[in-house]
Amino acid sequence: MTVQDEYVKATALCSCGECSYTYHIGIFENYCPFCHHYECLEWNPKGTSEGEWTCDVCGADYCAADGHCKAGGSQLYLHEYEIPKPVVVTNVKSAEIAQKSPGELMFERLNQFKDVDMLRNSHFN
């Protein structure tokens, strides 16, 4: 079970009867569609056996499997949330450098200078 500012996530049994009575992973925006508050969902304060999300502002209960509001006849659902995937940035030069020995790197850097005397004169004077 995870509670973040943006979303909530839990593995739980369906408690509203709309899904199979097996474990489901539900990830929802941390928002109550009943009272329109954000960052208000808390995990299972009543201790139900299946688990549920409850709004700490208005008390609305939601099935943790599919997000359905458990108030009789309600058509409200928690909004599904997709957790952003981390962006992986690859730096080809860094990968190439990691494969070279320190000696190879130094030799490449020295070869960048056409005139070795220029190198000696610029760094050792």
N, CA, C and O atoms as a GROMACS GRO file, in nm:
protein
  500
    1MET      N    1   0.084  -0.117   0.000
    1MET     CA    2   0.000   0.000   0.000
    1MET      C    3   0.089   0.124   0.000
    1MET      O    4   0.186   0.133   0.074
    2THR      N    5   0.052   0.219  -0.085
    2THR     CA    6   0.129   0.342  -0.099
    2THR      C    7   0.034   0.461  -0.100
    2THR      O    8  -0.068   0.459  -0.170
    3VAL      N    9   0.067   0.563  -0.024
    3VAL     CA   10  -0.008   0.689  -0.028
    3VAL      C   11   0.091   0.799  -0.061
    3VAL      O   12   0.184   0.824   0.015
    4GLN      N   13   0.070   0.864  -0.174
    4GLN     CA   14   0.152   0.978  -0.217
    4GLN      C   15   0.059   1.098  -0.233
    4GLN      O   16  -0.063   1.083  -0.234
    5ASP      N   17   0.116   1.216  -0.246
    5ASP     CA   18   0.033   1.335  -0.270
    5ASP      C   19  -0.050   1.320  -0.396
    5ASP      O   20  -0.167   1.357  -0.399
    6GLU      N   21   0.011   1.265  -0.502
    6GLU     CA   22  -0.056   1.256  -0.632
    6GLU      C   23  -0.144   1.132  -0.647
    6GLU      O   24  -0.246   1.137  -0.715
    7TYR      N   25  -0.106   1.021  -0.584
    7TYR     CA   26  -0.178   0.896  -0.607
    7TYR      C   27  -0.175   0.805  -0.485
    7TYR      O   28  -0.098   0.824  -0.391
    8VAL      N   29  -0.265   0.704  -0.490
    8VAL     CA   30  -0.267   0.598  -0.389
    8VAL      C   31  -0.262   0.464  -0.463
    8VAL      O   32  -0.309   0.453  -0.576
    9LYS      N   33  -0.204   0.364  -0.399
    9LYS     CA   34  -0.188   0.234  -0.464
    9LYS      C   35  -0.200   0.125  -0.358
    9LYS      O   36  -0.145   0.137  -0.248
   10ALA      N   37  -0.274   0.020  -0.392
   10ALA     CA   38  -0.287  -0.093  -0.300
   10ALA      C   39  -0.318  -0.221  -0.376
   10ALA      O   40  -0.375  -0.218  -0.485
   11THR      N   41  -0.280  -0.331  -0.317
   11THR     CA   42  -0.321  -0.463  -0.365
   11THR      C   43  -0.431  -0.508  -0.271
   11THR      O   44  -0.409  -0.521  -0.150
   12ALA      N   45  -0.550  -0.531  -0.325
   12ALA     CA   46  -0.665  -0.560  -0.238
   12ALA      C   47  -0.767  -0.646  -0.310
   12ALA      O   48  -0.765  -0.660  -0.433
   13LEU      N   49  -0.855  -0.705  -0.231
   13LEU     CA   50  -0.968  -0.781  -0.285
   13LEU      C   51  -1.080  -0.683  -0.321
   13LEU      O   52  -1.096  -0.579  -0.257
   14CYS      N   53  -1.156  -0.718  -0.422
   14CYS     CA   54  -1.271  -0.636  -0.460
   14CYS      C   55  -1.374  -0.642  -0.348
   14CYS      O   56  -1.414  -0.750  -0.304
   15SER      N   57  -1.418  -0.524  -0.302
   15SER     CA   58  -1.517  -0.519  -0.195
   15SER      C   59  -1.652  -0.463  -0.240
   15SER      O   60  -1.743  -0.448  -0.159
   16CYS      N   61  -1.664  -0.432  -0.370
   16CYS     CA   62  -1.791  -0.375  -0.418
   16CYS      C   63  -1.870  -0.474  -0.502
   16CYS      O   64  -1.986  -0.447  -0.536
   17GLY      N   65  -1.812  -0.588  -0.536
   17GLY     CA   66  -1.882  -0.690  -0.613
   17GLY      C   67  -1.874  -0.673  -0.763
   17GLY      O   68  -1.931  -0.754  -0.836
   18GLU      N   69  -1.805  -0.571  -0.813
   18GLU     CA   70  -1.797  -0.550  -0.957
   18GLU      C   71  -1.682  -0.626  -1.023
   18GLU      O   72  -1.684  -0.649  -1.144
   19CYS      N   73  -1.584  -0.666  -0.946
   19CYS     CA   74  -1.469  -0.742  -0.998
   19CYS      C   75  -1.469  -0.880  -0.932
   19CYS      O   76  -1.544  -0.905  -0.837
   20SER      N   77  -1.385  -0.967  -0.983
   20SER     CA   78  -1.371  -1.099  -0.920
   20SER      C   79  -1.312  -1.081  -0.780
   20SER      O   80  -1.240  -0.986  -0.753
   21TYR      N   81  -1.344  -1.175  -0.693
   21TYR     CA   82  -1.295  -1.168  -0.555
   21TYR      C   83  -1.154  -1.228  -0.549
   21TYR      O   84  -1.128  -1.327  -0.482
   22THR      N   85  -1.066  -1.163  -0.622
   22THR     CA   86  -0.924  -1.199  -0.623
   22THR      C   87  -0.847  -1.069  -0.600
   22THR      O   88  -0.904  -0.960  -0.605
   23TYR      N   89  -0.719  -1.083  -0.577
   23TYR     CA   90  -0.638  -0.963  -0.552
   23TYR      C   91  -0.617  -0.884  -0.681
   23TYR      O   92  -0.585  -0.940  -0.786
   24HIS      N   93  -0.634  -0.754  -0.671
   24HIS     CA   94  -0.614  -0.660  -0.780
   24HIS      C   95  -0.521  -0.550  -0.730
   24HIS      O   96  -0.520  -0.518  -0.612
   25ILE      N   97  -0.444  -0.494  -0.821
   25ILE     CA   98  -0.362  -0.377  -0.787
   25ILE      C   99  -0.436  -0.255  -0.840
   25ILE      O  100  -0.456  -0.241  -0.961
   26GLY      N  101  -0.477  -0.168  -0.750
   26GLY     CA  102  -0.548  -0.046  -0.788
   26GLY      C  103  -0.459   0.075  -0.765
   26GLY      O  104  -0.404   0.093  -0.657
   27ILE      N  105  -0.446   0.158  -0.868
   27ILE     CA  106  -0.368   0.282  -0.857
   27ILE      C  107  -0.462   0.396  -0.898
   27ILE      O  108  -0.512   0.399  -1.010
   28PHE      N  109  -0.484   0.488  -0.806
   28PHE     CA  110  -0.581   0.595  -0.828
   28PHE      C  111  -0.524   0.731  -0.788
   28PHE      O  112  -0.435   0.741  -0.704
   29GLU      N  113  -0.578   0.835  -0.853
   29GLU     CA  114  -0.543   0.971  -0.815
   29GLU      C  115  -0.587   0.993  -0.670
   29GLU      O  116  -0.694   0.947  -0.631
   30ASN      N  117  -0.507   1.062  -0.592
   30ASN     CA  118  -0.542   1.090  -0.453
   30ASN      C  119  -0.641   1.207  -0.451
   30ASN      O  120  -0.607   1.320  -0.415
   31TYR      N  121  -0.763   1.175  -0.490
   31TYR     CA  122  -0.870   1.273  -0.508
   31TYR      C  123  -1.004   1.205  -0.482
   31TYR      O  124  -1.026   1.092  -0.526
   32CYS      N  125  -1.093   1.273  -0.410
   32CYS     CA  126  -1.226   1.219  -0.384
   32CYS      C  127  -1.326   1.282  -0.481
   32CYS      O  128  -1.351   1.402  -0.474
   33PRO      N  129  -1.383   1.203  -0.572
   33PRO     CA  130  -1.481   1.258  -0.666
   33PRO      C  131  -1.614   1.294  -0.599
   33PRO      O  132  -1.698   1.361  -0.660
   34PHE      N  133  -1.634   1.250  -0.476
   34PHE     CA  134  -1.759   1.280  -0.404
   34PHE      C  135  -1.756   1.423  -0.350
   34PHE      O  136  -1.852   1.497  -0.368
   35CYS      N  137  -1.647   1.462  -0.284
   35CYS     CA  138  -1.640   1.596  -0.225
   35CYS      C  139  -1.538   1.687  -0.295
   35CYS      O  140  -1.523   1.804  -0.259
   36HIS      N  141  -1.468   1.633  -0.395
   36HIS     CA  142  -1.374   1.710  -0.478
   36HIS      C  143  -1.252   1.764  -0.403
   36HIS      O  144  -1.202   1.872  -0.434
   37HIS      N  145  -1.206   1.688  -0.305
   37HIS     CA  146  -1.082   1.725  -0.234
   37HIS      C  147  -0.966   1.639  -0.284
   37HIS      O  148  -0.984   1.523  -0.322
   38TYR      N  149  -0.847   1.697  -0.281
   38TYR     CA  150  -0.724   1.627  -0.318
   38TYR      C  151  -0.648   1.587  -0.192
   38TYR      O  152  -0.666   1.646  -0.086
   39GLU      N  153  -0.561   1.488  -0.207
   39GLU     CA  154  -0.473   1.440  -0.099
   39GLU      C  155  -0.553   1.406   0.027
   39GLU      O  156  -0.514   1.442   0.138
   40CYS      N  157  -0.664   1.336   0.008
   40CYS     CA  158  -0.754   1.310   0.120
   40CYS      C  159  -0.783   1.162   0.142
   40CYS      O  160  -0.855   1.127   0.236
   41LEU      N  161  -0.729   1.074   0.058
   41LEU     CA  162  -0.762   0.932   0.072
   41LEU      C  163  -0.670   0.865   0.172
   41LEU      O  164  -0.548   0.883   0.170
   42GLU      N  165  -0.731   0.789   0.261
   42GLU     CA  166  -0.653   0.713   0.358
   42GLU      C  167  -0.687   0.566   0.346
   42GLU      O  168  -0.797   0.530   0.304
   43TRP      N  169  -0.593   0.481   0.383
   43TRP     CA  170  -0.607   0.338   0.365
   43TRP      C  171  -0.682   0.275   0.481
   43TRP      O  172  -0.635   0.277   0.595
   44ASN      N  173  -0.796   0.218   0.452
   44ASN     CA  174  -0.870   0.124   0.536
   44ASN      C  175  -0.880   0.161   0.685
   44ASN      O  176  -0.843   0.080   0.770
   45PRO      N  177  -0.928   0.281   0.719
   45PRO     CA  178  -0.937   0.317   0.860
   45PRO      C  179  -1.037   0.232   0.940
   45PRO      O  180  -1.026   0.223   1.062
   46LYS      N  181  -1.133   0.171   0.871
   46LYS     CA  182  -1.232   0.086   0.941
   46LYS      C  183  -1.185  -0.058   0.956
   46LYS      O  184  -1.249  -0.138   1.024
   47GLY      N  185  -1.074  -0.091   0.890
   47GLY     CA  186  -1.018  -0.226   0.902
   47GLY      C  187  -1.098  -0.333   0.829
   47GLY      O  188  -1.108  -0.446   0.878
   48THR      N  189  -1.156  -0.301   0.712
   48THR     CA  190  -1.230  -0.403   0.637
   48THR      C  191  -1.135  -0.514   0.593
   48THR      O  192  -1.016  -0.489   0.573
   49SER      N  193  -1.187  -0.634   0.578
   49SER     CA  194  -1.101  -0.747   0.542
   49SER      C  195  -1.045  -0.735   0.400
   49SER      O  196  -0.935  -0.782   0.374
   50GLU      N  197  -1.119  -0.674   0.309
   50GLU     CA  198  -1.073  -0.659   0.171
   50GLU      C  199  -0.977  -0.541   0.156
   50GLU      O  200  -0.888  -0.544   0.071
   51GLY      N  201  -0.997  -0.438   0.237
   51GLY     CA  202  -0.924  -0.314   0.224
   51GLY      C  203  -1.005  -0.216   0.140
   51GLY      O  204  -1.074  -0.257   0.047
   52GLU      N  205  -0.998  -0.088   0.174
   52GLU     CA  206  -1.070   0.014   0.099
   52GLU      C  207  -1.003   0.149   0.119
   52GLU      O  208  -0.927   0.168   0.214
   53TRP      N  209  -1.032   0.240   0.028
   53TRP     CA  210  -0.987   0.378   0.043
   53TRP      C  211  -1.102   0.459   0.100
   53TRP      O  212  -1.217   0.442   0.057
   54THR      N  213  -1.074   0.545   0.196
   54THR     CA  214  -1.176   0.630   0.258
   54THR      C  215  -1.130   0.774   0.252
   54THR      O  216  -1.014   0.805   0.280
   55CYS      N  217  -1.221   0.863   0.215
   55CYS     CA  218  -1.191   1.006   0.214
   55CYS      C  219  -1.193   1.057   0.357
   55CYS      O  220  -1.291   1.038   0.429
   56ASP      N  221  -1.084   1.121   0.400
   56ASP     CA  222  -1.080   1.170   0.538
   56ASP      C  223  -1.153   1.304   0.554
   56ASP      O  224  -1.158   1.359   0.664
   57VAL      N  225  -1.211   1.356   0.444
   57VAL     CA  226  -1.289   1.480   0.451
   57VAL      C  227  -1.438   1.448   0.463
   57VAL      O  228  -1.505   1.496   0.554
   58CYS      N  229  -1.490   1.365   0.370
   58CYS     CA  230  -1.635   1.340   0.367
   58CYS      C  231  -1.673   1.198   0.412
   58CYS      O  232  -1.791   1.171   0.435
   59GLY      N  233  -1.576   1.108   0.425
   59GLY     CA  234  -1.604   0.973   0.471
   59GLY      C  235  -1.646   0.875   0.364
   59GLY      O  236  -1.681   0.761   0.396
   60ALA      N  237  -1.645   0.915   0.238
   60ALA     CA  238  -1.683   0.823   0.129
   60ALA      C  239  -1.584   0.707   0.123
   60ALA      O  240  -1.463   0.726   0.136
   61ASP      N  241  -1.638   0.587   0.103
   61ASP     CA  242  -1.556   0.466   0.093
   61ASP      C  243  -1.550   0.420  -0.052
   61ASP      O  244  -1.650   0.426  -0.124
   62TYR      N  245  -1.433   0.373  -0.093
   62TYR     CA  246  -1.412   0.328  -0.230
   62TYR      C  247  -1.346   0.191  -0.231
   62TYR      O  248  -1.257   0.162  -0.151
   63CYS      N  249  -1.392   0.106  -0.322
   63CYS     CA  250  -1.331  -0.024  -0.342
   63CYS      C  251  -1.186  -0.002  -0.384
   63CYS      O  252  -1.158   0.076  -0.475
   64ALA      N  253  -1.094  -0.070  -0.318
   64ALA     CA  254  -0.952  -0.051  -0.350
   64ALA      C  255  -0.911  -0.122  -0.478
   64ALA      O  256  -0.806  -0.093  -0.534
   65ALA      N  257  -0.994  -0.215  -0.526
   65ALA     CA  258  -0.961  -0.289  -0.648
   65ALA      C  259  -0.996  -0.211  -0.773
   65ALA      O  260  -0.916  -0.202  -0.866
   66ASP      N  261  -1.118  -0.153  -0.777
   66ASP     CA  262  -1.160  -0.082  -0.899
   66ASP      C  263  -1.198   0.064  -0.876
   66ASP      O  264  -1.232   0.135  -0.971
   67GLY      N  265  -1.194   0.111  -0.751
   67GLY     CA  266  -1.220   0.251  -0.722
   67GLY      C  267  -1.366   0.290  -0.714
   67GLY      O  268  -1.397   0.409  -0.705
   68HIS      N  269  -1.459   0.194  -0.719
   68HIS     CA  270  -1.602   0.224  -0.716
   68HIS      C  271  -1.644   0.275  -0.579
   68HIS      O  272  -1.607   0.218  -0.476
   69CYS      N  273  -1.721   0.385  -0.578
   69CYS     CA  274  -1.774   0.438  -0.453
   69CYS      C  275  -1.874   0.337  -0.398
   69CYS      O  276  -1.962   0.291  -0.471
   70LYS      N  277  -1.861   0.304  -0.270
   70LYS     CA  278  -1.943   0.197  -0.213
   70LYS      C  279  -2.077   0.245  -0.157
   70LYS      O  280  -2.152   0.165  -0.101
   71ALA      N  281  -2.108   0.374  -0.172
   71ALA     CA  282  -2.240   0.423  -0.131
   71ALA      C  283  -2.344   0.363  -0.225
   71ALA      O  284  -2.324   0.363  -0.347
   72GLY      N  285  -2.453   0.314  -0.171
   72GLY     CA  286  -2.556   0.247  -0.250
   72GLY      C  287  -2.600   0.326  -0.372
   72GLY      O  288  -2.641   0.442  -0.360
   73GLY      N  289  -2.591   0.266  -0.490
   73GLY     CA  290  -2.636   0.327  -0.614
   73GLY      C  291  -2.540   0.429  -0.674
   73GLY      O  292  -2.570   0.487  -0.779
   74SER      N  293  -2.428   0.452  -0.611
   74SER     CA  294  -2.335   0.553  -0.662
   74SER      C  295  -2.271   0.508  -0.793
   74SER      O  296  -2.239   0.390  -0.811
   75GLN      N  297  -2.253   0.601  -0.882
   75GLN     CA  298  -2.183   0.576  -1.008
   75GLN      C  299  -2.045   0.641  -1.009
   75GLN      O  300  -1.979   0.647  -1.112
   76LEU      N  301  -2.001   0.687  -0.893
   76LEU     CA  302  -1.870   0.752  -0.884
   76LEU      C  303  -1.758   0.650  -0.873
   76LEU      O  304  -1.773   0.544  -0.811
   77TYR      N  305  -1.646   0.682  -0.934
   77TYR     CA  306  -1.526   0.599  -0.927
   77TYR      C  307  -1.406   0.689  -0.899
   77TYR      O  308  -1.402   0.804  -0.944
   78LEU      N  309  -1.310   0.637  -0.827
   78LEU     CA  310  -1.182   0.705  -0.818
   78LEU      C  311  -1.122   0.709  -0.958
   78LEU      O  312  -1.146   0.619  -1.039
   79HIS      N  313  -1.044   0.811  -0.986
   79HIS     CA  314  -0.982   0.824  -1.118
   79HIS      C  315  -0.855   0.739  -1.122
   79HIS      O  316  -0.768   0.750  -1.035
   80GLU      N  317  -0.846   0.654  -1.224
   80GLU     CA  318  -0.725   0.573  -1.238
   80GLU      C  319  -0.606   0.665  -1.262
   80GLU      O  320  -0.619   0.772  -1.321
   81TYR      N  321  -0.491   0.622  -1.215
   81TYR     CA  322  -0.369   0.703  -1.224
   81TYR      C  323  -0.258   0.618  -1.280
   81TYR      O  324  -0.239   0.503  -1.239
   82GLU      N  325  -0.184   0.674  -1.373
   82GLU     CA  326  -0.068   0.604  -1.427
   82GLU      C  327   0.058   0.668  -1.370
   82GLU      O  328   0.085   0.786  -1.392
   83ILE      N  329   0.134   0.588  -1.297
   83ILE     CA  330   0.257   0.639  -1.236
   83ILE      C  331   0.356   0.669  -1.348
   83ILE      O  332   0.385   0.583  -1.430
   84PRO      N  333   0.409   0.791  -1.351
   84PRO     CA  334   0.506   0.824  -1.456
   84PRO      C  335   0.629   0.735  -1.447
   84PRO      O  336   0.680   0.707  -1.338
   85LYS      N  337   0.675   0.692  -1.561
   85LYS     CA  338   0.796   0.609  -1.566
   85LYS      C  339   0.917   0.701  -1.557
   85LYS      O  340   0.917   0.810  -1.614
   86PRO      N  341   1.021   0.658  -1.485
   86PRO     CA  342   1.140   0.743  -1.477
   86PRO      C  343   1.206   0.759  -1.614
   86PRO      O  344   1.208   0.666  -1.694
   87VAL      N  345   1.257   0.876  -1.639
   87VAL     CA  346   1.325   0.903  -1.765
   87VAL      C  347   1.471   0.863  -1.749
   87VAL      O  348   1.539   0.907  -1.657
   88VAL      N  349   1.517   0.778  -1.840
   88VAL     CA  350   1.656   0.734  -1.836
   88VAL      C  351   1.732   0.809  -1.944
   88VAL      O  352   1.701   0.798  -2.062
   89VAL      N  353   1.830   0.883  -1.902
   89VAL     CA  354   1.911   0.958  -1.997
   89VAL      C  355   2.044   0.886  -2.010
   89VAL      O  356   2.114   0.862  -1.912
   90THR      N  357   2.078   0.854  -2.133
   90THR     CA  358   2.207   0.789  -2.155
   90THR      C  359   2.300   0.887  -2.222
   90THR      O  360   2.262   0.961  -2.313
   91ASN      N  361   2.420   0.886  -2.177
   91ASN     CA  362   2.522   0.974  -2.232
   91ASN      C  363   2.625   0.885  -2.299
   91ASN      O  364   2.703   0.817  -2.231
   92VAL      N  365   2.626   0.884  -2.430
   92VAL     CA  366   2.714   0.794  -2.505
   92VAL      C  367   2.859   0.820  -2.470
   92VAL      O  368   2.936   0.725  -2.455
   93LYS      N  369   2.898   0.947  -2.456
   93LYS     CA  370   3.037   0.976  -2.424
   93LYS      C  371   3.076   0.917  -2.290
   93LYS      O  372   3.185   0.862  -2.275
   94SER      N  373   2.988   0.926  -2.191
   94SER     CA  374   3.018   0.868  -2.060
   94SER      C  375   3.033   0.717  -2.070
   94SER      O  376   3.122   0.660  -2.007
   95ALA      N  377   2.948   0.653  -2.148
   95ALA     CA  378   2.957   0.508  -2.164
   95ALA      C  379   3.087   0.470  -2.234
   95ALA      O  380   3.150   0.371  -2.198
   96GLU      N  381   3.126   0.548  -2.335
   96GLU     CA  382   3.251   0.520  -2.406
   96GLU      C  383   3.370   0.539  -2.313
   96GLU      O  384   3.463   0.458  -2.314
   97ILE      N  385   3.368   0.644  -2.234
   97ILE     CA  386   3.478   0.671  -2.142
   97ILE      C  387   3.489   0.560  -2.039
   97ILE      O  388   3.600   0.520  -2.002
   98ALA      N  389   3.376   0.510  -1.991
   98ALA     CA  390   3.378   0.406  -1.889
   98ALA      C  391   3.445   0.279  -1.939
   98ALA      O  392   3.495   0.200  -1.858
   99GLN      N  393   3.448   0.257  -2.070
   99GLN     CA  394   3.507   0.136  -2.125
   99GLN      C  395   3.657   0.151  -2.150
   99GLN      O  396   3.722   0.053  -2.186
  100LYS      N  397   3.713   0.269  -2.133
  100LYS     CA  398   3.854   0.292  -2.163
  100LYS      C  399   3.935   0.299  -2.034
  100LYS      O  400   3.886   0.344  -1.930
  101SER      N  401   4.059   0.255  -2.045
  101SER     CA  402   4.148   0.262  -1.928
  101SER      C  403   4.195   0.406  -1.910
  101SER      O  404   4.188   0.485  -2.004
  102PRO      N  405   4.244   0.440  -1.791
  102PRO     CA  406   4.296   0.575  -1.770
  102PRO      C  407   4.410   0.609  -1.866
  102PRO      O  408   4.422   0.723  -1.910
  103GLY      N  409   4.494   0.511  -1.897
  103GLY     CA  410   4.604   0.534  -1.990
  103GLY      C  411   4.554   0.569  -2.129
  103GLY      O  412   4.607   0.659  -2.194
  104GLU      N  413   4.451   0.497  -2.175
  104GLU     CA  414   4.393   0.525  -2.307
  104GLU      C  415   4.333   0.666  -2.311
  104GLU      O  416   4.348   0.737  -2.410
  105LEU      N  417   4.266   0.704  -2.205
  105LEU     CA  418   4.206   0.837  -2.200
  105LEU      C  419   4.312   0.946  -2.204
  105LEU      O  420   4.297   1.046  -2.274
  106MET      N  421   4.421   0.926  -2.127
  106MET     CA  422   4.528   1.025  -2.126
  106MET      C  423   4.594   1.035  -2.264
  106MET      O  424   4.623   1.145  -2.311
  107PHE      N  425   4.618   0.921  -2.328
  107PHE     CA  426   4.678   0.920  -2.462
  107PHE      C  427   4.589   0.995  -2.561
  107PHE      O  428   4.639   1.072  -2.643
  108GLU      N  429   4.457   0.972  -2.554
  108GLU     CA  430   4.364   1.043  -2.644
  108GLU      C  431   4.369   1.193  -2.620
  108GLU      O  432   4.366   1.272  -2.715
  109ARG      N  433   4.375   1.232  -2.494
  109ARG     CA  434   4.380   1.376  -2.464
  109ARG      C  435   4.510   1.438  -2.514
  109ARG      O  436   4.510   1.549  -2.567
  110LEU      N  437   4.621   1.367  -2.496
  110LEU     CA  438   4.749   1.419  -2.544
  110LEU      C  439   4.751   1.430  -2.695
  110LEU      O  440   4.810   1.523  -2.750
  111ASN      N  441   4.688   1.335  -2.763
  111ASN     CA  442   4.685   1.337  -2.909
  111ASN      C  443   4.599   1.450  -2.965
  111ASN      O  444   4.607   1.481  -3.084
  112GLN      N  445   4.518   1.510  -2.881
  112GLN     CA  446   4.438   1.622  -2.928
  112GLN      C  447   4.525   1.744  -2.958
  112GLN      O  448   4.486   1.832  -3.034
  113PHE      N  449   4.644   1.747  -2.898
  113PHE     CA  450   4.736   1.857  -2.922
  113PHE      C  451   4.829   1.818  -3.036
  113PHE      O  452   4.896   1.715  -3.028
  114LYS      N  453   4.834   1.898  -3.138
  114LYS     CA  454   4.918   1.869  -3.255
  114LYS      C  455   5.066   1.886  -3.222
  114LYS      O  456   5.151   1.812  -3.271
  115ASP      N  457   5.096   1.983  -3.140
  115ASP     CA  458   5.235   2.014  -3.110
  115ASP      C  459   5.261   1.987  -2.962
  115ASP      O  460   5.209   2.059  -2.876
  116VAL      N  461   5.340   1.885  -2.931
  116VAL     CA  462   5.368   1.849  -2.792
  116VAL      C  463   5.442   1.961  -2.722
  116VAL      O  464   5.421   1.983  -2.603
  117ASP      N  465   5.528   2.034  -2.794
  117ASP     CA  466   5.599   2.147  -2.733
  117ASP      C  467   5.500   2.254  -2.687
  117ASP      O  468   5.520   2.317  -2.583
  118MET      N  469   5.395   2.274  -2.765
  118MET     CA  470   5.293   2.370  -2.725
  118MET      C  471   5.230   2.327  -2.593
  118MET      O  472   5.202   2.409  -2.506
  119LEU      N  473   5.207   2.197  -2.580
  119LEU     CA  474   5.149   2.144  -2.456
  119LEU      C  475   5.244   2.168  -2.340
  119LEU      O  476   5.202   2.216  -2.235
  120ARG      N  477   5.373   2.135  -2.359
  120ARG     CA  478   5.472   2.154  -2.254
  120ARG      C  479   5.481   2.302  -2.215
  120ARG      O  480   5.484   2.336  -2.097
  121ASN      N  481   5.487   2.387  -2.314
  121ASN     CA  482   5.503   2.529  -2.287
  121ASN      C  483   5.380   2.590  -2.220
  121ASN      O  484   5.394   2.679  -2.136
  122SER      N  485   5.262   2.543  -2.254
  122SER     CA  486   5.140   2.603  -2.198
  122SER      C  487   5.113   2.557  -2.056
  122SER      O  488   5.049   2.630  -1.980
  123HIS      N  489   5.159   2.438  -2.017
  123HIS     CA  490   5.125   2.386  -1.884
  123HIS      C  491   5.240   2.391  -1.785
  123HIS      O  492   5.216   2.386  -1.664
  124PHE      N  493   5.363   2.401  -1.832
  124PHE     CA  494   5.474   2.390  -1.739
  124PHE      C  495   5.553   2.520  -1.724
  124PHE      O  496   5.658   2.520  -1.660
  125ASN      N  497   5.506   2.627  -1.780
  125ASN     CA  498   5.577   2.755  -1.766
  125ASN      C  499   5.509   2.843  -1.667
  125ASN      O  500   5.555   2.955  -1.643
   0.00000   0.00000   0.00000
